Amino acid sequence: MIDVYSALGVHPEASLKEIKSAFRSKAKSRHPDVVGGEDEGMRLLLEAYRVLSDARARREYDRGRLRVVRSDAPGSFDYRAWLMERLGNPEYVAKLVFYDLLHDLEDEALELYETIRHRNDGRLERFFERPEAMDAEFCIAEEYASRGRFQEAYRVVKKLIGMEQRQSGFGYFYEVVLLRFRRLVLEELGRSVAPEDELEILEDALLLRSSAENDAQFLRRAAEISLKLGQPDQAMAFFERASALKPRLPGLKALVSRIVASRVAVT
């Protein structure tokens, strides 16, 4: 695997603007017209730009920072077995969670994580750099969601958003985290419960103030549920808050028409 950051000459925390600027600058010097034909360096440059200009691809590449030495070779040191012998110490449990996530042992990672997730001395960020710890817990949330355990996934992502609000750890990947939170609330978790329970979930998510986009969509959905429950006044209150955040949010015009019609019907 090539070092995509070195290929572009940018640091690992470079912004998308810096990445684009570096690519344009280097691409000019590697253009076929300049070097006199096809150039391997140009192909590497294009591959580096492809990875770093796409948030998901870049994040997958960056997960390499979490790698640990594999123990696949015959006679090699069995790191996992060594950790397993030390599970009385939360530090080694945390390290084993990391190891298992990166070695296709997701069920084992979840089981271990659940033994330390409520312990202050078991917080992953105590034993790893904060961004890496947050990355790992986001992977945990994804594993919960893939198993239909949306409540657990919601709690983990909610915790991570709170951590990010206090001090940045996700950086450019935060937009992906916010989108994942929105999907959990509006699709996976919310739509699987009764309207009254979904409304409680939305109100809880709103307390986090994760982003204007998220909150506007949560408020729109809360207005729709309130209307369904025969509470047009509450629906209007939610609508007005959503409109204040995102006046052009799709669906708002049709929604307010329905709310007004419901109010008229009640009177």
RAZIQUI-V498606 format. One record per pair of residues at least 24 apart in sequence whose C-alpha atoms are under 8 Angstrom apart, sorted by sequence separation. I is the first residue (numbers start at 0). J is the second residue. D is the distance in Angstrom with one decimal. If there is no record, write none. Layout:
i=I j=J d=D
i=I j=J d=D
//
This chain:
i=156 j=180 d=6.4
i=234 j=258 d=6.9
i=215 j=240 d=7.5
i=216 j=241 d=7.1
i=22 j=48 d=6.7
i=89 j=115 d=6.9
i=133 j=159 d=6.7
i=198 j=224 d=6.9
i=215 j=241 d=4.4
i=153 j=180 d=7.1
i=198 j=225 d=8.0
i=214 j=241 d=7.3
i=215 j=242 d=7.3
i=231 j=258 d=5.7
i=93 j=121 d=6.9
i=231 j=259 d=7.9
i=19 j=48 d=7.8
i=92 j=121 d=8.0
i=93 j=122 d=7.7
i=215 j=244 d=5.9
i=18 j=48 d=7.5
i=93 j=123 d=5.9
i=109 j=139 d=6.8
i=153 j=183 d=6.6
i=194 j=224 d=6.3
i=214 j=244 d=7.9
i=215 j=245 d=6.1
i=231 j=261 d=6.4
i=232 j=262 d=7.6
i=67 j=98 d=6.8
i=89 j=120 d=6.7
i=90 j=121 d=6.7
i=108 j=139 d=8.0
i=152 j=183 d=7.9
i=153 j=184 d=7.6
i=223 j=254 d=7.3
i=231 j=262 d=6.0
i=65 j=97 d=7.6
i=66 j=98 d=7.9
i=89 j=121 d=5.1
i=94 j=126 d=7.9
i=177 j=209 d=7.0
i=181 j=213 d=6.1
i=185 j=217 d=7.3
i=212 j=244 d=7.7
i=216 j=248 d=7.8
i=219 j=251 d=7.2
i=226 j=258 d=6.8
i=18 j=51 d=7.2
i=19 j=52 d=7.6
i=93 j=126 d=7.5
i=109 j=142 d=7.8
i=177 j=210 d=7.5
i=184 j=217 d=8.0
i=211 j=244 d=6.1
i=212 j=245 d=7.2
i=215 j=248 d=7.6
i=18 j=52 d=7.2
i=109 j=143 d=8.0
i=149 j=183 d=7.0
i=194 j=228 d=7.8
i=211 j=245 d=7.5
i=66 j=101 d=7.0
i=100 j=135 d=7.8
i=133 j=168 d=6.9
i=134 j=169 d=7.5
i=153 j=188 d=7.9
i=178 j=213 d=7.9
i=185 j=220 d=7.8
i=226 j=261 d=7.9
i=15 j=51 d=7.8
i=65 j=101 d=7.9
i=90 j=126 d=6.4
i=133 j=169 d=7.2
i=177 j=213 d=7.5
i=6 j=43 d=7.1
i=7 j=44 d=6.5
i=15 j=52 d=6.5
i=105 j=142 d=7.1
i=6 j=44 d=6.1
i=97 j=135 d=6.8
i=100 j=138 d=7.8
i=130 j=168 d=4.5
i=149 j=187 d=6.7
i=150 j=188 d=6.9
i=129 j=168 d=6.2
i=130 j=169 d=6.0
i=137 j=176 d=8.0
i=149 j=188 d=5.5
i=7 j=47 d=6.8
i=3 j=44 d=8.0
i=6 j=47 d=6.4
i=7 j=48 d=7.4
i=1 j=43 d=7.9
i=3 j=46 d=7.8
i=4 j=47 d=7.2
i=3 j=47 d=4.6
i=2 j=47 d=7.9
i=3 j=48 d=7.6
i=1 j=47 d=8.0
i=161 j=207 d=7.3
i=3 j=50 d=7.5
i=157 j=204 d=8.0
i=3 j=51 d=7.5
i=160 j=209 d=6.9
i=157 j=207 d=7.7
i=65 j=131 d=6.6
i=64 j=131 d=7.6
i=62 j=134 d=7.8
i=58 j=172 d=7.0
i=54 j=171 d=7.4
i=55 j=172 d=7.9
i=54 j=172 d=6.5
i=55 j=175 d=7.9
i=54 j=175 d=7.8
i=14 j=171 d=7.4
i=12 j=170 d=7.7
//
